[in-house]
């Protein structure tokens, strides 16, 4: 299995993603593969094609050297050149990876939703965790040193779905590997919780709902720890129950987080584009990198 795969194009957004991927690979002790996608031969003579390939490889190596200087990470990086459509090439390169990392342009919201982008398409189709890194997003205090030795707090959106359980397992494994804090956030509203036991015929006080939500969060966290075999120290595991829409709660916490991890429920196509989802809203508005886990 590959470690971290990152798209490398030389744009400011891709450079930001490359920096993040270098840190991630260093923090977690993983290999890093930089994938550069280009149109390909298109009927040019073989000598010209070979020259173009060599030039692109040198350019990617220069990108990596600059990223190493910026991040202080001397991680070994493998360079791959792929021809064709960017989305297909990146998905193929990351098919057996532990994570795929992409940069994202700061385009207008309507433009992103209607026109789409490589990062949006990859998130929709990927079977591995995808981290989307936006340029010019402030990093949390613990990551503002020149060469941080661990990522900032990992915030995971949790409910009772299989998708959020997968996100929590991923967050636990990363937090356990790098020794950082994980905050499991269970955002609830009365309409999103099942009726409380014995509550038929009346509306229980709000604090009873909160206790019920907290109990569900404890169950999900306990199952995830048992499944992954990762048991974080008490001071590295924060359990937060908040009465708010899930996307709003996660976006608010993203301001001081190193990353937000959310689960994708697997709904695809135009319905998801129109109806939206917590993961899509967090991707749009979070103030830190966002990892989407299937």
Phi, psi and omega in degrees: 000138176284163177271259182253132175246133181227141175282134181233113181235348182093354177286164179299322180291318179293324177296321177298318178293322179296318176302313182295318181295322176298315178298315182298314179297320178293315180301318188262358180067039183250161173285160180230132177240122177261120184252122177251120183257133179219163186299327179106199192292309179054042172080008179283157178301154184301318182297318179293322178297312180299321179294319179295318179300313181296321180294318179294321179297318178297320180296320178294319178298323177293320176302317182294318178299318179294321179294320177300318179294322181290324188258344184072017181257117179262051181282138176289131184236132173264134180258132175232136174255131181234142181253146176115205181288136185300314183300310182297318182294318181292320179295321179293318181295329184258014186302326181243025182271161174279338178197145172245132183242133181225151171270161181223134179286151177272071179268167178295154186299315181295320179300320180292316186290319186275314186276332182076179179200170179301315182298319179296317180294319180296316179300320181295326191254343188291146175259354178250161177302134179241126176253125179255123183248122178263144181285150174064029173264125182298142179266155179294162185307319184291347179254007183271352173292160185303315183227080181297143183267356176202156180287164176288182183305136178262120179256126181241128174280126186235135165222211181255013182276160175296325181297316181288330176296320177295319178297319180293319178299316178299313180299319179297316182296319179292312181299320179293326180288316187263351177076035178252176182276139173245130175247115177268118186251117176255101179266127186228155169224157183304325182287345182261353179258149173292157176305140179293144178305129178076014185259007182300131175096353176208162180261112181295160175300155185298328182291335176290321175298319181296320178295321178297316179296318179298322178294320177296320179298316179301319180297315181295316180296316180298318180295319181294319179295321178293320182291318183274340186075013180257118177241103183285149173301155184304323182279358177250004180231111180252130178248117185241126174247125184224137178272092184189161172300144187301313182299318180298315181296319182288320178296319178299318181284342180294340182297334181238017183255158173279330175196159171244135179246128179229156177265147175256126185285352176094359177284129184232184175078195188291331178302315181294323180298318182282316187280333182075173180199167177302314182298319180293318179295320178295319177301323182289321195240352183296146182264026179203171175302147182237129176254126178252126185242131175274000000 
